[in-house]
Amino acid sequence: MKIGITCYPTYGGSGIVATELGKELAEKGHEIHFISYALPLRLNRATPNIFFHEVEVTDYPLFDHPPYTLALATKMAEVAELHGLDLLHCHYAIPHSVSAFLAKSMLEPRRLPVVTTLHGTDITLVGADRSYLPITRFSIERSDGVTAVSHYLRQATCQTFGICSNVEVIHNFVNCDIYRSSPRPDMRLRFAPGDEKILIHLSNFRPVKRPCTVIEIFRRVQERLPAVLLMVGDGPERGRAEWLAHDYGLDERVRFLGKRDNIDELIGASDLLLLPSQNESFGLVALEAMACEVPVVVSKVGGLPEVVTDGREGFLVDPKDIDGMAQRSIEILSDDALRREMGRNGRQTARARFCSDEIVRRYEDYYRKIIDRS
């Protein structure tokens, strides 16, 4: 199949999933065309069967805001026509599925099926805003296929937009050959020369991820046992988190690493993942940690209970319970046998339910169904 994929190329779950899906599909022989305003971050090396088409937006004084939606629609139609695409797959509804509808209309009577994957805030935050709700509902309804990354998100789509059928749940996935237990003594020595326990948090540092809460949890943990914290990623809350770590005198124990490509290595060198998000539609980073046999302490919200079973791969805790998250972290880090058992359980869950082989096959089957129906 020849598949066009549009996503946000920045450091976020929807873009990561879209990029990894494209790479996995290309490995299976499909021709993949990424269409976006910048090269996706994880598309960092030349790969056979993968092509990138940059959307260029006209900068004209009449426009207060560049009309990206229109430029994207034009590029989608152009790529579909020139390369004979069988299907467009839009990750994150706004504005991608709107642009895809315009592109499909431009190409009539040629049929161009569109699949929209809902990832979270496109439904629970942006799409739910009164300014965008009607156009979001319209674009979802006019998509030929719609998937959601969790049952929680499917239900949220039903409640917010009244779209309660024809939304197929296809969970996010992890490449279990890349994300696996791989002890890195060199990396541990670099970050924890005194054999401290290593905690890690990865996110886009937006308020919903609560990176400052991570600092609060870690402050309590390091008072009870020697530990260091790796803060991986970047975003609007990074400055506040850095200030808080400094204010608590934790400059030597908290490392802000920014955006990194070697996520699997950093997670694999860690002892525990912290994810105290206010909401998560799935929680991809928790799955990545589980595949690396790293226990997790995460919020009991959204789609995370579909990924993590409390007491098995880690702990689910109310996001407002900072003391509870700290106590659960200490419980894991102070008991190596428990930590290893939870790590093994996490790996087992990842392999049984979320490895890329199975999930990508489901996407292939879904694409064929949509193309045949169209």
C-alpha positions, -999 to 999 in steps of 0.1 A, spaced: 0 0 0 10 36 -5 0 55 26 2 93 34 7 101 71 2 135 86 11 143 122 26 170 144 64 166 141 71 179 176 80 161 208 46 146 217 29 112 218 8 116 187 38 125 165 59 97 180 32 70 174 26 83 139 63 82 130 70 48 146 39 34 127 53 48 94 87 32 101 72 -1 110 49 -1 79 79 8 57 98 -22 71 70 -44 60 73 -31 24 46 -4 23 54 30 7 50 58 33 47 95 26 50 119 56 33 152 50 39 180 76 55 214 81 87 198 95 105 165 96 92 144 125 117 141 153 120 103 152 125 103 114 161 110 120 178 88 93 172 78 57 149 48 55 139 29 23 102 34 14 98 65 35 94 99 19 89 134 34 69 162 19 73 196 35 42 219 37 53 254 29 30 282 41 28 316 24 39 344 46 18 374 35 11 406 54 -27 401 50 -26 370 71 -22 375 108 -18 337 111 -4 316 82 -32 295 67 -15 261 74 -48 241 71 -52 252 35 -15 247 26 -16 212 41 -48 203 22 -31 214 -11 0 194 -3 -20 163 7 -39 165 -27 -7 170 -46 11 141 -30 -19 118 -33 -21 126 -71 16 124 -79 23 93 -59 -10 74 -62 -17 72 -25 -42 45 -15 -50 62 18 -43 92 41 -38 86 78 -42 117 99 -29 117 135 -47 142 158 -80 155 144 -73 193 143 -65 205 117 -52 174 99 -86 156 93 -101 189 81 -73 194 56 -77 158 45 -114 164 39 -105 193 17 -79 173 -2 -103 145 -7 -129 169 -21 -103 185 -44 -95 152 -59 -131 141 -67 -142 119 -85 -110 101 -75 -116 83 -42 -90 90 -14 -100 72 18 -91 91 51 -84 75 84 -82 98 115 -66 86 147 -77 104 179 -49 108 204 -62 127 234 -62 165 237 -77 168 202 -108 154 218 -106 163 255 -92 198 252 -89 214 218 -118 197 201 -140 202 231 -135 240 229 -167 256 216 -147 273 189 -136 240 174 -162 215 185 -184 217 154 -155 215 129 -139 187 149 -172 167 149 -176 173 112 -141 162 103 -144 130 124 -178 122 109 -165 127 73 -134 105 79 -138 71 62 -123 54 93 -117 66 129 -95 50 155 -88 59 191 -58 49 212 -78 37 242 -113 27 253 -112 57 276 -107 80 246 -134 63 226 -158 69 254 -147 106 257 -154 110 219 -189 96 225 -196 119 254 -181 150 238 -192 147 202 -220 121 203 -200 99 180 -205 65 196 -201 40 168 -175 33 141 -146 43 163 -122 14 165 -98 11 194 -62 4 183 -39 9 212 -5 25 210 25 2 207 62 -3 213 89 -20 193 98 -47 218 131 -54 200 143 -19 206 127 -12 240 139 -41 262 161 -46 292 196 -36 283 217 -27 313 240 2 306 267 4 333 284 33 315 253 54 315 244 45 351 280 55 361 275 88 343 243 97 361 246 78 393 284 75 402 275 67 438 251 39 427 221 60 435 187 49 423 177 66 390 142 79 385 131 92 351 104 114 337 98 120 300 72 144 285 66 176 265 66 195 298 31 209 293 10 217 324 -10 185 320 22 164 325 28 182 358 66 182 357 67 203 389 49 175 407 77 152 396 101 174 414 79 174 445 77 136 444 115 133 440 122 157 468 104 133 492 120 102 477 156 115 480 151 123 516 146 86 522 172 70 499 201 81 476 186 89 442 189 111 411 162 122 387 165 125 349 140 150 333 139 143 296 120 166 271 112 202 269 82 225 269 66 255 287 68 241 322 105 233 321 116 267 335 93 264 365 105 228 372 142 239 370 135 268 394 117 244 418 146 219 418 170 248 424 149 262 452 149 228 469 187 226 466 185 196 442 206 210 414 232 181 417 205 155 419 181 165 391 194 165 355 174 183 328 185 166 296 162 183 271 150 164 239 169 132 233 168 105 206 182 76 228 150 72 248 153 35 251 188 37 265 179 64 291 148 44 303 168 12 303 194 27 326 167 38 351 151 21 381 116 38 380 95 60 357 73 88 372 42 100 353 19 120 375 -1 135 347 -34 152 352 -47 132 323 -34 106 298 -54 91 270 -29 62 268 5 69 284 30 57 258 61 65 279 47 41 306 45 14 280 81 21 268 93 18 304 74 -15 309 90 -30 278 124 -21 293 115 -39 325 113 -6 344 85 -3 370 62 27 368 43 50 393 16 68 373 -16 86 377 -48 66 379 -65 86 351 -77 83 316 -63 53 296 -34 45 320 -54 18 338 -57 0 304 -19 -2 303 -9 -5 339 -24 -29 365 -20 -15 400 5 -36 420 16 -56 390 38 -34 366 39 -6 391 13 15 409 -16 36 399 -21 66 423 -45 95 424 -26 124 407 -33 148 436 -17 124 461 19 135 459 28 118 492 12 86 480 32 87 448 64 93 467 56 65 491 49 40 463 82 51 446 101 45 478 84 11 482 97 0 448 131 15 450 139 1 485 130 -35 475 151 -48 447 131 -81 445 98 -62 441 114 -38 415 127 -67 394 94 -86 397 74 -55 385 99 -50 357 94 -86 345 57 -82 347 58 -50 327 79 -67 300 54 -96 299 24 -72 295 41 -53 268 50 -84 248 15 -99 253 -6 -69 244 14 -39 229 43 -51 207 44 -34 173 41 -66 153 5 -72 165 -6 -36 166 8 -27 131 -9 -58 117 -42 -44 130 -36 -11 113 -28 -30 80 -61 -49 83 -80 -17 91 -65 1 61 -75 -27 38 -110 -27 52 -114 11 47 -99 9 12 -121 -20 1 -152 -2 16 -143 30 -3 
